[in-house]
Amino acid sequence: MGLFKKSNKNQDLLKTFDGREVKYVTLRNAHDDGTVTYDIIGKAGRIAVVGENIRIICGEIDVFTCKVSESKYYLLMSGDGVTVEGQNAVSGNYDIVTAYYTYYRK
């Protein structure tokens, strides 16, 4: 452990979705004709920020893993989820995924 710790500027933003339960995760697919489709790639999971990685896990399977420093992430305006884009270590492609949170009635 060093004297100076390198901190992430967006640590507060990462904390807002770290540990959140996910209802489902969609993958954005852009086609050659300019259309965009969204495919569901996972259901019933969790978002975890582990060390320097953002992981989205559905069931027991990682559907998206990317380094925090190499990714872009932003909350949806509705507050219902988060969009993360970056080099996915699971698929090997540059992916844009949206994870929608699970809400429980109180």
C-alpha positions, -999 to 999 in steps of 0.1 A, spaced: 0 0 0 15 33 -11 15 67 4 -4 82 -25 -35 63 -37 -48 69 -72 -85 77 -70 -111 76 -97 -128 109 -103 -162 92 -108 -161 71 -76 -194 86 -64 -211 77 -97 -197 41 -95 -211 38 -60 -246 46 -72 -249 14 -93 -224 -8 -75 -243 -37 -59 -276 -29 -76 -298 -58 -86 -307 -60 -123 -340 -71 -138 -325 -76 -173 -296 -65 -195 -298 -55 -232 -271 -54 -258 -272 -26 -285 -267 -39 -320 -261 -13 -348 -268 -27 -383 -253 -16 -417 -286 0 -428 -285 24 -399 -311 6 -377 -305 -3 -341 -319 -33 -322 -316 -43 -286 -312 -79 -276 -318 -92 -241 -285 -110 -230 -293 -116 -194 -320 -115 -167 -320 -114 -129 -285 -104 -120 -263 -78 -103 -239 -50 -111 -205 -51 -93 -176 -28 -93 -147 -51 -83 -113 -35 -81 -108 -18 -114 -135 -38 -133 -172 -32 -139 -190 -66 -140 -226 -74 -149 -235 -108 -137 -268 -126 -146 -274 -159 -128 -239 -173 -125 -227 -160 -158 -208 -128 -166 -225 -110 -195 -203 -79 -194 -168 -72 -179 -147 -41 -186 -121 -20 -169 -134 11 -153 -106 33 -169 -115 20 -204 -153 23 -202 -180 49 -205 -209 47 -181 -239 69 -175 -272 67 -157 -304 67 -176 -324 99 -173 -354 79 -159 -332 66 -131 -342 30 -141 -307 18 -150 -272 24 -163 -256 22 -197 -220 9 -199 -199 8 -230 -164 -5 -235 -143 -35 -246 -162 -65 -232 -138 -91 -219 -165 -118 -221 -173 -114 -259 -141 -97 -270 -161 -70 -287 -167 -33 -280 -202 -35 -266 -229 -11 -254 -251 -27 -227 -279 -13 -206 -288 -28 -173 -323 -21 -159 -326 -21 -121 -350 -43 -102 -374 -23 -80 -393 -37 -50 -425 -21 -37 -423 -9 -1 
